[in-house]
Every structure is written in C-alpha cells, then in structure tokens.
Amino acid sequence: QVQLVESGGGLVQAGGSLRLSCAASGLTFSDFAMGWFRQGPGQEREFVAAISWTGGNTYYGDSVKGRFTISRDNPKNTVYLQMNSLKPEDTAVYYCAADRTAKYGSWLSDTYDYWGQGTQVTVSS
C-alpha cells in the first residue's frame, strides 16, 4: 500500500520560510519522479515543483521560481520543498505526488500516480 505523508506546514509571516517534507512508503521511491502541487481556497490545483527520479532535474512553476527549492533523499524515501520569501498568495494546501512514468518530472497533475493527503500552509501579511 503506497503512502505519501506530508509534514511541515503551518502558519508563517510574509517573508518567512518553511520546509515541507513528504515521506513515501510502499513503493520503490527511486523509480518515481516526485512533484509538489498546491490548491488555494477557491482555486484550481497548481503545479509548484517537480524533481526527477535521480534528483538531477528540477522544474518550478513560474510563481515560485527563485523562492522555492525541491530536493529528494532517496535512501530516506523523502522529498522536500524549501519555501523562502513566502507571500500571502502562497497560502494553500500543499500536496506531494509520485509519478512512475515521467522519470524527469511533470507539471501535469494527471501524470501522477499517487498523492498525499496535503499539508496546510498559511502565510499572514
């Protein structure tokens, strides 16, 4: 049974930082590209970042480029999202996802096979 469990969300002031983690189990982690998506109140799910199965390739949504960094630790079966210079518009539920087919990661949510339950990030102004 595949599980993706996000953690690290919370309330932070604008300009602050948070580090999200996503621990995976029940799959061969190194076989999957990983992605982070987010969904704000009344908004559609938005691509945030993706990382290839080896960690050698990363991709970011335009709204987070230069502020967020995705990384992974394959021996620990964990993917991270370091979020700096947070803005109120970053407020959302953040989800991690695992993609078996797009080895280099994808911005398309439909390509992902497994999803976590999400963690809330709230940025106050």
All heavy atoms as an XYZ file, in Angstrom:
959
protein
N       0.843     -1.194      0.000
C       0.000      0.000      0.000
C       0.879      1.244      0.000
O       1.674      1.456      0.900
C      -0.893     -0.013      1.232
C      -1.741      1.216      1.407
C      -2.527      1.155      2.701
O      -2.488      0.154      3.417
N      -3.231      2.222      3.008
N       0.709      2.048     -1.039
C       1.528      3.248     -1.175
C       0.976      4.351     -0.273
O      -0.228      4.588     -0.221
C       1.542      3.726     -2.631
C       2.291      5.045     -2.750
C       2.174      2.666     -3.534
N       1.896      4.992      0.442
C       1.514      6.144      1.259
C       2.494      7.279      1.038
O       3.709      7.059      1.005
C       1.497      5.777      2.742
C       0.259      5.015      3.186
C       0.118      4.981      4.696
O       1.071      4.643      5.392
N      -1.046      5.322      5.193
N       1.961      8.471      0.880
C       2.755      9.700      0.850
C       2.222     10.578      1.979
O       1.033     10.905      2.001
C       2.601     10.414     -0.490
C       2.997      9.630     -1.744
C       2.722     10.464     -2.995
C       4.450      9.217     -1.699
N       3.110     10.940      2.890
C       2.681     11.697      4.064
C       3.465     12.997      4.132
O       4.677     12.993      4.353
C       2.875     10.888      5.355
C       2.428     11.703      6.560
C       2.118      9.563      5.281
N       2.741     14.107      3.957
C       3.368     15.427      4.025
C       3.412     15.917      5.465
O       2.554     15.579      6.280
C       2.591     16.448      3.184
C       2.454     16.121      1.723
C       1.135     15.450      1.386
O       0.549     14.821      2.286
O       0.695     15.557      0.219
N       4.402     16.744      5.738
C       4.512     17.383      7.042
C       5.271     18.687      6.873
O       5.875     18.933      5.823
C       5.223     16.477      8.049
O       6.534     16.188      7.606
N       5.229     19.522      7.914
C       5.993     20.759      7.904
C       5.190     22.007      7.618
O       5.734     23.115      7.651
N       3.914     21.852      7.317
C       3.097     23.031      7.082
C       2.823     23.790      8.367
O       3.152     23.329      9.463
N       2.234     24.971      8.223
C       1.919     25.761      9.394
C       1.645     27.200      9.029
O       1.432     27.535      7.860
N       1.658     28.042     10.048
C       1.413     29.475      9.887
C       2.737     30.217      9.964
O       3.523     29.994     10.895
C       0.472     29.950     10.991
C       0.201     31.450     11.077
C      -0.515     31.940      9.816
C      -0.622     31.764     12.321
N       2.971     31.091      9.006
C       4.218     31.847      8.966
C       3.909     33.252      8.465
O       2.953     33.459      7.704
C       5.253     31.142      8.054
C       4.785     31.081      6.619
C       6.621     31.772      8.175
N       4.713     34.205      8.882
C       4.539     35.576      8.410
C       5.151     35.742      7.022
O       6.080     35.005      6.645
C       5.199     36.554      9.376
C       4.446     36.727     10.687
C       5.008     37.859     11.517
O       6.191     38.168     11.452
N       4.159     38.490     12.312
N       4.636     36.695      6.297
C       5.188     37.003      4.983
C       6.686     37.281      5.099
O       7.134     37.957      6.035
C       4.472     38.201      4.374
N       7.442     36.743      4.150
C       8.890     36.873      4.175
C       9.594     35.727      4.886
O      10.823     35.602      4.798
N       8.830     34.916      5.569
C       9.400     33.799      6.308
C       9.624     32.574      5.447
O       9.435     32.593      4.229
N      10.030     31.491      6.107
C      10.369     30.250      5.417
C       9.712     29.059      6.087
O       9.439     29.074      7.288
C      11.892     30.029      5.425
O      12.558     31.057      4.743
N       9.461     28.037      5.287
C       9.007     26.750      5.781
C       9.660     25.672      4.931
O       9.971     25.897      3.761
C       7.483     26.602      5.663
C       6.590     27.264      6.700
C       5.130     27.076      6.324
C       6.848     26.721      8.096
N       9.820     24.497      5.533
C      10.324     23.349      4.797
C       9.310     22.221      4.908
O       9.057     21.728      6.018
C      11.663     22.882      5.342
C      12.336     21.806      4.503
C      13.435     21.133      5.290
N      14.353     20.390      4.455
C      15.152     19.426      4.907
N      15.147     19.107      6.191
N      15.972     18.787      4.077
N       8.765     21.836      3.778
C       7.831     20.719      3.752
C       8.592     19.427      3.473
O       9.574     19.424      2.726
C       6.777     20.926      2.683
C       5.961     22.213      2.756
C       4.888     22.216      1.666
C       5.344     22.417      4.116
N       8.111     18.350      4.058
C       8.649     17.023      3.797
C       7.527     16.115      3.339
O       6.361     16.299      3.718
C       9.277     16.435      5.067
O      10.337     17.225      5.536
N       7.883     15.138      2.544
C       6.921     14.126      2.101
C       7.616     12.777      2.195
O       8.563     12.515      1.452
C       6.451     14.400      0.689
S       5.440     13.084     -0.032
N       7.161     11.956      3.125
C       7.737     10.633      3.327
C       6.917      9.599      2.566
O       5.690      9.526      2.737
C       7.761     10.302      4.813
N       7.598      8.812      1.757
C       6.935      7.810      0.927
C       7.185      6.412      1.462
O       8.271      6.119      1.980
C       7.433      7.908     -0.507
N       6.187      5.562      1.333
C       6.333      4.156      1.706
C       5.483      3.307      0.769
O       4.550      3.815      0.134
C       5.923      3.924      3.156
O       4.567      4.285      3.362
N       5.841      2.032      0.684
C       5.070      1.119     -0.153
C       5.408      1.173     -1.625
O       4.693      0.584     -2.447
N       6.469      1.870     -1.982
C       6.901      1.942     -3.372
C       8.420      2.009     -3.420
O       9.072      2.279     -2.405
C       6.279      3.161     -4.079
C       6.402      4.551     -3.441
C       7.797      5.132     -3.542
C       5.411      5.496     -4.087
N       8.967      1.743     -4.612
C      10.409      1.902     -4.810
C      10.640      3.357     -5.149
O      10.501      3.770     -6.310
C      10.901      0.967     -5.919
O      10.546     -0.383     -5.592
C      12.413      1.074     -6.055
N      10.984      4.108     -4.154
C      10.992      5.577     -4.250
C      11.843      6.072     -5.412
O      11.467      7.003     -6.125
C      11.477      6.155     -2.922
C      11.406      7.646     -2.835
C      10.187      8.302     -2.790
C      12.568      8.403     -2.769
C      10.118      9.685     -2.688
C      12.517      9.780     -2.657
C      11.292     10.422     -2.625
N      12.997      5.465     -5.606
C      13.922      5.931     -6.638
C      13.405      5.669     -8.053
O      14.005      6.140     -9.021
C      15.296      5.295     -6.444
O      15.190      3.886     -6.475
N      12.309      4.934     -8.201
C      11.705      4.698     -9.510
C      10.726      5.799     -9.907
O      10.187      5.774    -11.013
C      10.945      3.368     -9.526
C      11.871      2.173     -9.636
O      13.083      2.370     -9.884
O      11.383      1.038     -9.460
N      10.465      6.730     -9.004
C       9.428      7.729     -9.217
C       9.990      9.137     -9.265
O      10.805      9.520     -8.421
C       8.390      7.670     -8.082
C       7.490      6.476     -8.132
C       7.950      5.233     -7.736
C       6.185      6.602     -8.571
C       7.122      4.126     -7.780
C       5.342      5.500     -8.614
C       5.819      4.268     -8.222
N       9.524      9.917    -10.237
C       9.671     11.360    -10.143
C       8.676     11.847     -9.094
O       7.642     11.211     -8.866
C       9.387     12.025    -11.487
N       8.991     12.967     -8.468
C       8.131     13.491     -7.412
C       7.763     14.939     -7.715
O       8.551     15.687     -8.306
C       8.841     13.426     -6.056
C       9.212     12.020     -5.611
S       7.784     10.950     -5.357
C       6.987     11.770     -3.957
N       6.587     15.302     -7.289
C       6.134     16.667     -7.529
C       5.427     17.239     -6.319
O       4.977     16.503     -5.431
N       5.384     18.552     -6.278
C       4.593     19.289     -5.295
C       3.564     20.127     -6.056
O       3.901     20.795     -7.041
C       5.464     20.208     -4.443
C       6.298     19.512     -3.420
C       7.612     19.152     -3.543
C       5.898     19.113     -2.108
N       8.043     18.538     -2.389
C       7.008     18.521     -1.492
C       4.707     19.215     -1.383
C       6.974     18.009     -0.194
C       4.658     18.712     -0.101
C       5.784     18.117      0.488
N       2.350     20.090     -5.577
C       1.271     20.909     -6.100
C       0.619     21.632     -4.932
O       0.817     21.256     -3.769
C       0.228     20.033     -6.813
C       0.712     19.439     -8.104
C       1.564     18.336     -8.110
C       0.330     19.968     -9.327
C       2.033     17.786     -9.302
C       0.775     19.428    -10.527
C       1.630     18.337    -10.503
N      -0.173     22.633     -5.246
C      -0.890     23.325     -4.183
C      -2.270     23.744     -4.679
O      -2.488     23.894     -5.885
C      -0.113     24.546     -3.688
C       0.011     25.668     -4.706
C       0.928     26.754     -4.159
N       1.025     27.885     -5.084
C       1.851     28.912     -4.904
N       2.641     28.961     -3.837
N       1.860     29.904     -5.779
N      -3.157     23.918     -3.723
C      -4.509     24.368     -4.045
C      -4.961     25.352     -2.985
O      -5.112     24.988     -1.806
C      -5.464     23.184     -4.126
C      -6.840     23.551     -4.654
C      -7.644     22.339     -5.082
O      -7.320     21.197     -4.745
N      -8.689     22.567     -5.857
N      -5.134     26.592     -3.412
C      -5.617     27.625     -2.518
C      -7.128     27.653     -2.463
O      -7.797     27.012     -3.286
N      -7.689     28.401     -1.535
C      -9.143     28.481     -1.392
C      -9.802     28.947     -2.687
O      -9.447     30.003     -3.224
C      -9.328     29.510     -0.268
C      -8.037     29.564      0.443
C      -6.980     29.232     -0.557
N     -10.733     28.175     -3.186
C     -11.460     28.543     -4.391
C     -10.632     28.524     -5.658
O     -11.054     29.070     -6.683
N      -9.459     27.887     -5.598
C      -8.576     27.872     -6.769
C      -8.377     26.458     -7.279
O      -8.608     25.482     -6.560
C      -7.229     28.501     -6.406
C      -7.308     29.953     -6.002
C      -5.952     30.528     -5.641
O      -4.964     29.806     -5.563
N      -5.897     31.819     -5.446
N      -7.911     26.355     -8.509
C      -7.571     25.055     -9.063
C      -6.200     24.623     -8.546
O      -5.394     25.432     -8.092
C      -7.547     25.130    -10.592
C      -8.909     25.409    -11.208
C      -8.872     25.321    -12.718
O      -7.778     25.198    -13.294
O      -9.962     25.376    -13.322
N      -5.971     23.309     -8.628
C      -4.673     22.800     -8.218
C      -3.586     23.360     -9.136
O      -3.738     23.393    -10.355
C      -4.682     21.279     -8.253
C      -3.449     20.636     -7.679
C      -3.653     19.159     -7.467
N      -4.631     18.887     -6.420
C      -4.912     17.673     -5.983
N      -4.338     16.613     -6.516
N      -5.813     17.494     -5.031
N      -2.492     23.785     -8.545
C      -1.402     24.462     -9.263
C      -0.098     23.709     -9.103
O       0.248     23.281     -7.981
C      -1.242     25.891     -8.713
C      -0.110     26.685     -9.310
C       0.144     27.997     -8.580
O      -0.452     28.207     -7.507
O       0.956     28.807     -9.082
N       0.631     23.570    -10.189
C       1.953     22.958    -10.143
C       2.925     23.873     -9.407
O       2.995     25.076     -9.686
C       2.459     22.693    -11.551
C       3.906     22.287    -11.622
C       4.309     21.036    -11.178
C       4.861     23.157    -12.119
C       5.636     20.652    -11.231
C       6.195     22.784    -12.195
C       6.580     21.541    -11.745
N       3.703     23.295     -8.503
C       4.704     24.054     -7.761
C       6.114     23.659     -8.192
O       6.915     24.516     -8.585
C       4.539     23.832     -6.244
C       5.663     24.517     -5.474
C       3.180     24.321     -5.768
N       6.426     22.366     -8.115
C       7.778     21.925     -8.434
C       7.782     20.426     -8.684
O       6.902     19.709     -8.206
C       8.738     22.264     -7.294
N       8.787     19.980     -9.424
C       8.968     18.557     -9.666
C      10.450     18.248     -9.704
O      11.275     19.116    -10.005
C       8.301     18.131    -10.970
N      10.757     16.990     -9.411
C      12.143     16.549     -9.405
C      12.209     15.156    -10.020
O      11.336     14.316     -9.780
C      12.710     16.575     -7.969
C      14.209     16.301     -7.953
C      11.964     15.610     -7.049
C      14.875     16.636     -6.617
N      13.240     14.928    -10.810
C      13.393     13.643    -11.470
C      13.747     12.551    -10.467
O      14.093     12.817     -9.315
C      14.474     13.734    -12.542
O      15.723     14.058    -11.941
N      13.674     11.305    -10.944
C      13.900     10.184    -10.033
C      15.296     10.170     -9.428
O      15.491      9.682     -8.315
C      13.579      8.865    -10.736
C      14.330      8.647    -12.022
C      14.496      9.543    -13.049
C      14.964      7.459    -12.449
N      15.197      8.980    -14.061
C      15.502      7.692    -13.735
C      15.129      6.194    -11.878
C      16.192      6.724    -14.444
C      15.821      5.235    -12.586
C      16.347      5.504    -13.850
N      16.282     10.706    -10.120
C      17.636     10.761     -9.574
C      17.897     12.043     -8.806
O      18.894     12.156     -8.095
C      18.674     10.658    -10.692
O      18.538     11.814    -11.529
C      18.484      9.388    -11.499
N      17.023     13.020     -8.976
C      17.260     14.323     -8.365
C      18.066     15.266     -9.237
O      18.298     16.416     -8.862
N      18.465     14.801    -10.406
C      19.315     15.611    -11.255
C      18.597     16.693    -12.046
O      19.239     17.597    -12.589
N      17.283     16.596    -12.138
C      16.495     17.589    -12.872
C      15.385     18.117    -11.983
O      14.701     17.337    -11.321
C      15.873     16.959    -14.115
C      16.907     16.446    -15.094
O      17.365     15.304    -14.972
N      17.297     17.267    -16.035
N      15.221     19.422    -11.989
C      14.155     20.044    -11.219
C      13.413     21.065    -12.092
O      13.989     21.635    -13.029
C      14.686     20.757     -9.963
O      15.667     21.727    -10.352
C      15.328     19.765     -8.994
N      12.144     21.272    -11.762
C      11.297     22.195    -12.516
C      10.419     22.941    -11.523
O      10.022     22.389    -10.494
C      10.412     21.412    -13.497
C      11.184     20.454    -14.361
C      11.373     19.130    -13.960
C      11.750     20.856    -15.561
C      12.100     18.243    -14.729
C      12.471     19.973    -16.344
C      12.650     18.675    -15.927
O      13.377     17.796    -16.691
N      10.104     24.180    -11.873
C       9.332     25.015    -10.964
C       8.236     25.765    -11.709
O       8.393     26.145    -12.869
C      10.245     26.028    -10.262
C      11.295     25.380     -9.412
C      12.553     25.092     -9.909
C      11.007     25.027     -8.097
C      13.513     24.465     -9.133
C      11.963     24.413     -7.297
C      13.211     24.129     -7.827
O      14.150     23.503     -7.041
N       7.144     25.990    -10.987
C       6.125     26.872    -11.508
C       6.630     28.311    -11.491
O       7.474     28.674    -10.663
N       6.119     29.129    -12.396
C       6.620     30.499    -12.525
C       6.451     31.300    -11.237
O       7.286     32.148    -10.909
C       5.884     31.208    -13.663
C       6.301     30.699    -15.028
O       7.379     30.065    -15.125
O       5.551     30.916    -16.002
N       5.390     31.024    -10.509
C       5.104     31.828     -9.318
C       6.049     31.545     -8.153
O       6.084     32.325     -7.194
C       3.663     31.603     -8.871
O       3.457     30.246     -8.528
N       6.822     30.459     -8.227
C       7.704     30.109     -7.101
C       9.174     30.078     -7.479
O      10.032     29.878     -6.614
C       7.306     28.756     -6.484
C       5.839     28.751     -6.103
C       7.645     27.593     -7.392
N       9.481     30.274     -8.756
C      10.881     30.238     -9.192
C      11.724     31.243     -8.422
O      11.324     32.390     -8.236
C      10.968     30.535    -10.689
C      10.685     29.361    -11.581
C      10.798     29.754    -13.050
C      10.408     28.589    -13.946
N      10.401     28.979    -15.373
N      12.881     30.780     -7.972
C      13.779     31.649     -7.233
C      13.489     31.734     -5.755
O      14.310     32.274     -4.987
N      12.347     31.197     -5.325
C      11.986     31.233     -3.899
C      11.885     29.828     -3.295
O      12.188     29.648     -2.114
C      10.648     31.952     -3.716
C      10.634     33.392     -4.204
C       9.331     34.090     -3.823
N       8.156     33.470     -4.434
C       7.121     32.996     -3.742
N       7.113     33.058     -2.421
N       6.081     32.455     -4.376
N      11.447     28.874     -4.074
C      11.264     27.506     -3.583
C      12.332     26.595     -4.182
O      12.775     26.796     -5.314
C       9.889     26.970     -3.981
C       8.710     27.608     -3.299
C       8.839     28.765     -2.528
C       7.454     27.043     -3.423
C       7.754     29.342     -1.906
C       6.346     27.604     -2.812
C       6.508     28.763     -2.049
N      12.695     25.572     -3.413
C      13.661     24.579     -3.873
C      13.156     23.182     -3.534
O      12.841     22.900     -2.366
C      15.029     24.791     -3.231
O      15.499     26.117     -3.513
C      16.047     23.784     -3.777
N      13.089     22.330     -4.541
C      12.703     20.946     -4.326
C      13.965     20.085     -4.284
O      14.923     20.330     -5.019
C      11.738     20.451     -5.429
C      11.181     19.068     -5.085
C      12.395     20.480     -6.799
C      10.053     18.619     -6.036
N      13.967     19.099     -3.403
C      15.088     18.175     -3.309
C      14.564     16.826     -2.837
O      13.414     16.722     -2.403
C      16.155     18.704     -2.354
O      15.629     18.853     -1.037
N      15.409     15.814     -2.944
C      14.986     14.487     -2.502
C      16.153     13.752     -1.888
O      17.324     14.000     -2.235
C      14.376     13.686     -3.645
C      15.339     13.331     -4.760
C      14.589     12.725     -5.959
N      13.954     11.452     -5.619
C      12.955     10.927     -6.330
N      12.472     11.558     -7.390
N      12.435      9.743     -5.976
N      15.827     12.831     -1.011
C      16.815     11.963     -0.373
C      16.321     10.539     -0.596
O      15.431     10.064      0.122
C      16.920     12.289      1.110
C      18.025     11.520      1.807
O      18.403     10.417      1.316
O      18.515     11.991      2.842
N      16.838      9.874     -1.614
C      16.312      8.559     -1.971
C      16.496      7.505     -0.873
O      15.580      6.723     -0.626
C      16.901      8.094     -3.298
C      16.241      8.780     -4.487
O      15.250      9.505     -4.347
N      16.790      8.570     -5.675
N      17.650      7.456     -0.198
C      17.762      6.481      0.895
C      16.736      6.680      2.005
O      16.378      5.725      2.694
C      19.185      6.688      1.406
C      19.920      7.237      0.239
C      18.922      8.132     -0.454
N      16.256      7.918      2.169
C      15.261      8.204      3.206
C      13.839      8.203      2.668
O      12.885      8.468      3.404
C      15.546      9.553      3.877
C      16.823      9.574      4.695
C      16.980     10.898      5.433
C      18.233     10.889      6.291
N      18.422     12.173      7.012
N      13.689      7.940      1.362
C      12.356      7.924      0.733
C      11.586      9.210      0.995
O      10.376      9.187      1.273
C      11.526      6.722      1.231
C      12.006      5.407      0.666
O      12.990      5.339     -0.062
N      11.325      4.329      1.011
N      12.269     10.327      0.899
C      11.663     11.604      1.259
C      11.971     12.664      0.204
O      13.091     12.736     -0.302
C      12.164     12.070      2.637
O      11.850     11.066      3.611
C      11.490     13.371      3.049
N      10.970     13.480     -0.076
C      11.142     14.651     -0.926
C      10.824     15.886     -0.093
O       9.967     15.843      0.793
C      10.254     14.566     -2.184
C       8.780     14.528     -1.850
C      10.559     15.695     -3.149
N      11.531     16.965     -0.372
C      11.415     18.186      0.413
C      11.025     19.359     -0.483
O      11.287     19.358     -1.688
C      12.740     18.514      1.094
C      13.288     17.413      1.957
C      14.253     16.535      1.465
C      12.838     17.235      3.258
C      14.760     15.516      2.253
C      13.339     16.214      4.054
C      14.300     15.361      3.544
O      14.794     14.347      4.325
N      10.432     20.351      0.141
C      10.173     21.618     -0.535
C      10.568     22.729      0.431
O       9.877     22.965      1.428
C       8.710     21.753     -0.943
C       8.394     23.001     -1.765
C       9.043     22.893     -3.156
C       6.887     23.197     -1.914
N      11.690     23.362      0.137
C      12.132     24.514      0.923
C      11.479     25.758      0.343
O      11.658     26.058     -0.842
C      13.648     24.643      0.879
C      14.194     25.849      1.619
C      13.983     25.751      3.112
O      14.182     24.703      3.717
N      13.567     26.865      3.731
N      10.742     26.467      1.169
C       9.997     27.635      0.718
C      10.514     28.863      1.447
O      10.409     28.949      2.674
C       8.499     27.439      0.991
C       7.923     26.165      0.403
S       6.140     26.041      0.575
C       5.994     25.937      2.355
N      11.081     29.788      0.697
C      11.618     31.026      1.254
C      10.848     32.220      0.720
O      10.134     32.116     -0.278
C      13.095     31.160      0.892
C      13.945     30.050      1.468
O      13.651     29.502      2.531
N      15.022     29.708      0.768
N      11.012     33.347      1.374
C      10.365     34.594      0.947
C       8.877     34.376      0.694
O       8.336     34.785     -0.346
C      11.041     35.133     -0.311
O      12.423     35.356     -0.087
N       8.229     33.757      1.639
C       6.824     33.401      1.457
C       5.942     34.632      1.376
O       6.198     35.656      2.024
C       6.366     32.485      2.590
C       6.827     31.030      2.438
C       6.759     30.285      3.758
C       5.999     30.320      1.383
N       4.901     34.508      0.564
C       3.950     35.590      0.336
C       2.550     35.105      0.731
O       2.283     33.907      0.704
C       3.947     35.969     -1.144
C       5.299     36.336     -1.711
C       5.211     36.572     -3.206
C       6.557     36.916     -3.800
N       6.473     37.125     -5.270
N       1.657     36.021      1.050
C       0.279     35.603      1.377
C      -0.359     34.762      0.273
O      -1.145     33.848      0.564
C      -0.442     36.927      1.576
C       0.622     37.859      2.060
C       1.862     37.460      1.301
N      -0.008     35.033     -0.972
C      -0.591     34.263     -2.080
C      -0.058     32.841     -2.163
O      -0.532     32.045     -2.971
C      -0.379     34.989     -3.419
C       1.039     35.422     -3.681
C       1.275     36.881     -3.307
O       0.833     37.306     -2.206
O       1.934     37.584     -4.105
N       0.929     32.497     -1.344
C       1.399     31.115     -1.255
C       0.510     30.273     -0.340
O       0.698     29.053     -0.244
C       2.836     31.056     -0.731
C       3.833     31.674     -1.696
O       3.714     31.438     -2.909
O       4.737     32.387     -1.211
N      -0.433     30.916      0.320
C      -1.348     30.185      1.198
C      -2.142     29.148      0.416
O      -2.784     29.481     -0.576
C      -2.309     31.165      1.898
O      -1.562     32.009      2.766
C      -3.367     30.418      2.702
N      -2.056     27.898      0.849
C      -2.699     26.803      0.127
C      -2.479     25.505      0.897
O      -1.671     25.449      1.828
C      -2.116     26.655     -1.279
N      -3.187     24.481      0.464
C      -2.855     23.123      0.877
C      -1.835     22.598     -0.128
O      -2.057     22.679     -1.334
C      -4.092     22.217      0.915
C      -3.706     20.788      1.291
C      -5.125     22.766      1.897
N      -0.727     22.093      0.391
C       0.346     21.599     -0.452
C       0.329     20.070     -0.460
O       0.258     19.429      0.602
C       1.696     22.105      0.063
C       1.940     23.545     -0.294
C       1.222     24.564      0.319
C       2.872     23.888     -1.265
C       1.419     25.893     -0.015
C       3.093     25.216     -1.610
C       2.360     26.207     -0.980
O       2.560     27.523     -1.325
N       0.400     19.523     -1.676
C       0.344     18.077     -1.865
C       1.619     17.583     -2.535
O       2.119     18.223     -3.466
C      -0.819     17.698     -2.766
C      -2.184     18.099     -2.274
C      -2.716     19.343     -2.586
C      -2.943     17.223     -1.501
C      -3.975     19.708     -2.145
C      -4.207     17.582     -1.050
C      -4.718     18.828     -1.378
O      -5.959     19.187     -0.932
N       2.113     16.446     -2.091
C       3.173     15.804     -2.859
C       2.562     14.664     -3.666
O       1.489     14.132     -3.318
C       4.305     15.304     -1.968
S       3.943     13.855     -0.974
N       3.237     14.309     -4.742
C       2.728     13.293     -5.642
C       3.885     12.527     -6.256
O       4.989     13.064     -6.400
C       1.874     13.934     -6.739
N       3.624     11.281     -6.616
C       4.638     10.396     -7.188
C       4.232      9.977     -8.596
O       3.073      9.587     -8.829
C       4.815      9.165     -6.302
N       5.184     10.054     -9.497
C       4.937      9.783    -10.923
C       5.865      8.682    -11.400
O       7.080      8.868    -11.437
C       5.166     11.078    -11.704
C       4.783     10.972    -13.160
O       4.671      9.840    -13.677
O       4.610     12.018    -13.791
N       5.280      7.565    -11.791
C       6.071      6.434    -12.243
C       6.556      6.598    -13.687
O       7.625      6.095    -14.062
C       5.246      5.152    -12.139
C       6.010      3.878    -12.475
C       5.040      2.743    -12.744
N       4.092      2.554    -11.665
C       4.314      1.763    -10.625
N       5.450      1.106    -10.518
N       3.396      1.627     -9.697
N       5.788      7.271    -14.521
C       6.084      7.262    -15.957
C       6.978      8.412    -16.412
O       7.848      8.205    -17.244
C       4.780      7.283    -16.759
O       3.990      8.396    -16.343
C       4.010      5.997    -16.562
N       6.754      9.601    -15.900
C       7.559     10.755    -16.316
C       8.789     10.824    -15.433
O       8.808     11.526    -14.433
C       6.739     12.032    -16.225
N       9.830     10.118    -15.805
C      11.023      9.980    -14.959
C      11.673     11.305    -14.628
O      12.352     11.450    -13.608
C      12.047      9.078    -15.638
C      11.606      7.632    -15.810
C      11.469      6.918    -14.498
C      11.222      5.426    -14.701
N      10.976      4.732    -13.428
N      11.480     12.297    -15.491
C      12.124     13.586    -15.255
C      11.187     14.590    -14.603
O      11.535     15.750    -14.447
C      12.679     14.128    -16.566
C      13.750     13.224    -17.125
C      13.470     12.310    -18.126
C      15.031     13.246    -16.592
C      14.446     11.453    -18.599
C      16.013     12.396    -17.070
C      15.708     11.502    -18.067
O      16.676     10.655    -18.531
N       9.993     14.132    -14.197
C       9.040     15.023    -13.547
C       8.116     15.666    -14.553
O       8.422     15.754    -15.736
N       6.989     16.119    -14.068
C       5.990     16.706    -14.942
C       5.209     17.779    -14.214
O       4.995     17.700    -13.003
C       5.021     15.627    -15.432
O       3.929     16.199    -16.138
N       4.750     18.788    -14.960
C       3.899     19.820    -14.370
C       2.419     19.458    -14.504
O       1.545     20.171    -14.031
C       4.167     21.173    -15.024
C       3.931     21.198    -16.503
C       4.799     20.844    -17.478
C       2.727     21.598    -17.160
N       4.209     21.007    -18.708
C       2.953     21.465    -18.555
C       1.485     22.057    -16.727
C       1.981     21.779    -19.490
C       0.515     22.382    -17.656
C       0.766     22.227    -19.022
N       2.167     18.317    -15.148
C       0.785     17.896    -15.367
C       0.332     16.976    -14.238
O       0.877     15.886    -14.062
C       0.665     17.170    -16.709
C       0.969     18.002    -17.944
C       1.033     17.119    -19.182
C      -0.081     19.083    -18.111
N      -0.679     17.378    -13.512
C      -1.115     16.583    -12.372
C      -1.660     15.225    -12.796
O      -1.558     14.251    -12.044
C      -2.174     17.344    -11.574
O      -3.318     17.603    -12.358
N      -2.200     15.118    -14.005
C      -2.798     13.863    -14.454
C      -1.773     12.743    -14.602
O      -2.153     11.573    -14.653
C      -3.514     14.059    -15.782
C      -4.798     14.855    -15.633
O      -5.231     15.051    -14.478
O      -5.363     15.275    -16.655
N      -0.497     13.074    -14.713
C       0.512     12.030    -14.912
C       0.921     11.345    -13.610
O       1.581     10.322    -13.635
C       1.778     12.592    -15.585
O       2.456     13.443    -14.662
C       1.426     13.372    -16.840
N       0.527     11.914    -12.496
C       0.968     11.377    -11.203
C       0.074     10.228    -10.753
O      -1.147     10.270    -10.903
C       1.014     12.490    -10.155
C       2.161     13.441    -10.404
C       2.059     14.463    -11.344
C       3.368     13.275     -9.733
C       3.125     15.306    -11.596
C       4.436     14.125     -9.975
C       4.302     15.135    -10.912
O       5.362     15.968    -11.162
N       0.733      9.219    -10.179
C       0.017      8.003     -9.805
C      -0.486      8.018     -8.360
O      -1.523      7.417     -8.064
C       0.944      6.792     -9.977
C       1.453      6.667    -11.396
O       0.669      6.201    -12.248
O       2.614      7.042    -11.654
N       0.262      8.655     -7.496
C      -0.079      8.634     -6.070
C       0.007     10.038     -5.490
O       0.878     10.829     -5.893
C       0.863      7.700     -5.300
C       0.889      6.295     -5.823
C       1.972      5.834     -6.568
C      -0.176      5.425     -5.587
C       1.998      4.547     -7.058
C      -0.151      4.130     -6.077
C       0.933      3.706     -6.812
O       0.954      2.418     -7.307
N      -0.874     10.316     -4.525
C      -0.949     11.630     -3.903
C      -0.993     11.498     -2.385
O      -1.569     10.533     -1.850
C      -2.218     12.357     -4.366
C      -2.175     12.741     -5.805
C      -2.454     11.950     -6.882
C      -1.810     14.015     -6.329
N      -2.282     12.654     -8.044
C      -1.894     13.929     -7.740
C      -1.427     15.229     -5.758
C      -1.604     15.005     -8.584
C      -1.140     16.293     -6.592
C      -1.230     16.186     -7.974
N      -0.418     12.497     -1.726
C      -0.554     12.587     -0.284
C      -1.842     13.292      0.099
O      -2.618     13.714     -0.773
N      -2.057     13.422      1.402
C      -3.303     13.999      1.892
C      -3.231     15.513      1.990
O      -4.260     16.177      2.172
C      -3.661     13.412      3.263
C      -2.936     14.034      4.456
C      -1.461     13.713      4.514
O      -0.968     12.820      3.827
N      -0.743     14.432      5.368
N      -2.033     16.073      1.893
C      -1.865     17.512      1.908
C      -1.500     18.062      3.275
O      -1.805     17.474      4.314
N      -0.831     19.204      3.257
C      -0.494     19.929      4.485
C      -0.771     21.412      4.246
O      -0.457     21.953      3.183
C       0.973     19.686      4.895
O       1.223     20.298      6.162
C       1.963     20.217      3.872
N      -1.376     22.041      5.222
C      -1.796     23.442      5.076
C      -0.626     24.382      5.337
O       0.085     24.252      6.345
C      -2.925     23.754      6.059
C      -3.371     25.205      6.062
C      -4.122     25.587      4.793
O      -5.012     24.870      4.340
N      -3.757     26.726      4.216
N      -0.462     25.327      4.431
C       0.494     26.417      4.617
C      -0.296     27.720      4.584
O      -1.031     27.979      3.626
C       1.570     26.420      3.518
C       2.416     27.684      3.607
C       2.434     25.180      3.627
N      -0.142     28.508      5.630
C      -0.828     29.791      5.716
C       0.207     30.881      5.945
O       0.999     30.804      6.890
C      -1.848     29.806      6.859
O      -2.791     28.740      6.670
C      -2.589     31.129      6.900
N       0.205     31.877      5.064
C       1.155     32.979      5.150
C       0.375     34.243      5.478
O      -0.499     34.667      4.712
C       1.934     33.150      3.841
C       2.987     34.247      4.002
C       2.584     31.840      3.423
N       0.686     34.834      6.610
C      -0.011     36.035      7.032
C       0.743     37.271      6.563
O       1.971     37.280      6.477
C      -0.151     36.056      8.553
O       1.122     36.097      9.159
N      -0.007     38.324      6.305
C       0.609     39.569      5.801
C       1.004     40.485      6.939
O       0.667     40.261      8.089
C      -0.369     40.280      4.875
O      -1.584     40.529      5.529
